[in-house]
Amino acid sequence: MKKNVLNTDLTGKVAVVTGAGGVLCSYFAKVLARAGAKVALLDLNYDAANAFAEEIVAEGGIAKAYACNVLEKETCYKVADEVEKELGKCDVLINGAGGNNPRATTDKEYFELGDIDADTKSFFDLDASGVGFVFNLNFLGTLIPTQAFARQMVGREGCSILNISSMNAYTPLTKIPAYSGAKAAISNFTQWLAVHFSKVGIRVNAIAPGFFSTKQNAALLFNPDGTPTARTGKILAATPMGRFGESEELEGGLLFLVNNEAAGFITGVVLPIDGGFSAYSGV
């Protein structure tokens, strides 16, 4: 099995990853397993999570998939009980479930006169239920699993929660107001949780990924001929390192923040992993 980059040792610990059927969160699950953790992969799509769990087991790790809707409290509590029974009490929780929705996205970056009556989805056409869905998926989709699994952490030293924020939380991106607002809420909630659980042995932090190129978003970032889209050009121009991140470059931040020996006095921080995007003023 591939060794983790920081030699973080999670042997004997139980790690829970929500959204583990996706590209990045399945990678997080593999990283934690390679560090020695027994990993529970939670996703609404059980088959996707199970496929990744099987890959971990094939590598020599311990992993089990669970079907879980992070917006259903009763389901999350039931899954938490199953994880405790089958793997043990949760030591590390990665709240990875989240995402955007087209109903909460405008077609254009800037509103222009005439857009109200034009055949374009402007700010005034945003669907309230779509906006609500994005806020619920990201915020409640972090809050509810935390309620379910932090019950197993309280009073036990060395437990850690890691939330997934975004560059949107610092400065909102155009077109996606709901997602930007929801991720800002995640950063704020991370700080709130860090204070709230500070007396009972739970550290709470977050990572804020910049722009990463994955199979899931390749069609949005690149044209069919492989050339970058106009939006990609803007992203790269605003990223001092001049490139997209690779999934593997999230590993160090993840392992550092869940490592109680290395980061035992760190709680309530949101770590940008962004190639300098958040530091660049554009001038």
N, C-alpha and C positions, 0 to 999 in steps of 0.2 A: 504494500500500500504506500502511495506517495506520502512523504513526510511534510508536515505543515511548515510554513515559512518561519514561524516564530518559535517552534518547538513547544507550543502551548500544549500542556498535558491535561486532557479532560477525561482521563481514564476513570471509569466508575461513575461518571456523571451522566445525567439524562438531559438531552437537549431537545427542545420542541421547536419546530419551524413551521409557521403558517405560510400559506401560499406556496408550499413546497412542490407543487406541480409545475411551477413556472421555471423559466431559464435561470434567473439569478438566485432564487430561493432554493432551488434544487442544488445549485452549486454550493450555497451556504451549508446545506445539509451534508454534502459530501466533505466539505472542509471540516466540519465539526466531527464527523465520523472518523476522518483521518487523524484527528487529534485525540481519538480514543473514546469519544462520547457514544452513548447509545442514543440513537436519533429517532424521534417520532416525526414523520412527515405528514402534515395536515394540509388537505386541500379539498375544495368542493368537488374537484375532479379526482376521484379516488384512483382511477386507472393511471392517470398521469403521475400521481404521487407514488403509486405502487411500483411503476416502472423504474423510477429513480431509486426507490428503496431497494429494489432487486439489484440495481447496479452497485449500490453500496455494499450489499451482502456479498456480491460476487467479488468485490475488492477485498473482502475479509472483515468488513465492518458489521456493526449491529444496527439494524434499522427496521422500522415497521411503519406502514402507511395507514392513515386513518381518514375516512371521509368526514369532512367537517365544514359546516357553514359558519364562518366567523361572525355572522350577524345574528345567529340564533344562540341565545344564552344557554338554554336548556341543552342544546346539542354540544356546545363547548364544554359544559360541565360534565356531561356524560363521557365525552372523549377524554377529558382530563382524568376522570376516574379510571378509564380503561388504560390510559398510558401509565398511571401509577401502579395499577395492578400488574401490567405486563412488562414494564421496563423499570419502574421505580418513580420516586418523586422527582418532579421537574427541578433541575438546577439552573438551566439556561433556557430562556424563551426568546426566540427571534420572531418578532411581529412583522412578517414579510407580506402578508396579504394586503392588496391595495390595487389601485389602478384608476384609469380615467374612463369616460364614456362619451361617445360622439354627441349625445344629446346635451352635454354640458360644454360643448366646444364651439366657438365661432368659426366661420369660414375664413374670415379676413383678420389681419392683425389690427387694422385701424378702421374705425367707423367713418364712413364718408356720407355726405349728403345724398339722399336718395336710396340709401341701403334699406330703409324701412320697407319700402315698396318693391325693392329689387328681389330677384330670385337668388337670394343669398341668406344664409343664416347669420343674422347679426346678434348683438347683445340682446336686443328686444325679442328675439326668437328663442332664446335659451329656454329649455324645458325645465320647469321647476322640479319635476320628479327625477329628471336626469341629474340635475345639480344635487338633489337630495341623495340620490344613489351614490354619487361620487363621495360626498361627505360621509355618508354612513359606511361605505366600504373601507375608506381609509381611517376614519376616526373611530367609529364604533367597532370596526374590524380590528382595531388595536386594543381598545378599551375592554371589550368583552373577553377575548382570550386572556388578557392580563388578569381579569377578575378570576377566570377559571383556573389558571395555573399559578398565579401568585399565592393562592391559598396554600399551595404545597411548599412555598418558599419561605413564608414568614417565620422568623425565629431561627432560621438555619443559615449559618455563615457561608459566604462565598457564592451566593446566588446572584444571578445577573439577568437583566432584561435588556434587549437591544431592539430598538425601533428603527424603522426605515423612513427617514425624511427625504429631502430632495433639494436640489438647487432652487426649485420653485419656492421653497420656504423662505429664502433670503430675498430674492427679487422675483416677482411673478413673471412667468413667461407669457407672451401674447397667445391668444386664442383659448387658453385653458384656465379660466378664472376659478372654477370649482376645484380642480386638482391642485392648483397653486395654493388656494386658501386652505384646503384640507391638509396639505403637507406642512403649512405654517402651523396649523393646529397640532400636528404630530410633534413638531419641535417644542412647542409650548407645553404640551402634555408630557413630554419626556422630562422636562424640568420639574413639572408638578409632581410626577410620580417619584422622581429622584428624592425630592424633599419628603414626600409623604411616607416613603418606605425606608428612609435613612436610619431609623432606629431599630429596624428588625432584620438587618443583614442583607438587604436587597439593593444592589446598585442598578441604576437605570440610565442608559445612554442611547445614543442614536448615531447612525452614519447617514450622511447626505451625499449620495452619489451624484456625480456630474453626468456627463453624457457618455453612455456606453453603447457600443454597437453590438447588437445581438441578432439572432435569426428572427426574433419577433419584431424588431423595429427596422430591419434592413430596408424594407420597401418604402418606409417613410423617409429614410436618410439618403437613399441612393436611387437614381433612375435605373431603368432596366439595363442600360448600357454600362452601368457601373460608375457613372459620373455622379458627383454629389448634387442633391437638390439645393434650391436656393436657401432653404432653412438650414440645411447642413452647412452651407458656406458661412452663414451667420454664426452658427454654433462654433465652428472651428476658428473663425476670426476672433471670437470672444474667449477662446480658451488659449491662454499663453503657451501651453505645451503643444498646441497646434494639431491635436489628434483626439480621437475617441479613446476612452478607457477600455481595457480588457477586463473581463470578469475576474480573472486571477488577481487583478490589482485591488480588489476589495478584500481579499483574504487577510492581509496584514492588519487592516483596521478592525475587521471582525474579530480576529483571534486576540488582538491586543486588548480590546475593550471587554471581552468575556474572560480574560485571564486575570484571576484575582490576585496573583502574585505581582504581575506587571502593572495592573491598573486598579489595585485595591482601594486607592484613595481618590479615584476618578468616578464621579457620578454627576449626572445632569448636563453632560456635554453633548453637542452635536458635531460630529467630526466630518468636515467636507473631504470628499475624495473626488476631486474634480479637475485636476490638471491646472489649477490656478484660476478657474472660471470665477469663483466668488471674490477673488482678490483684484480682478482686472476692471478698471473703470471704463475701458474702451478707448482710452487716450494714451 
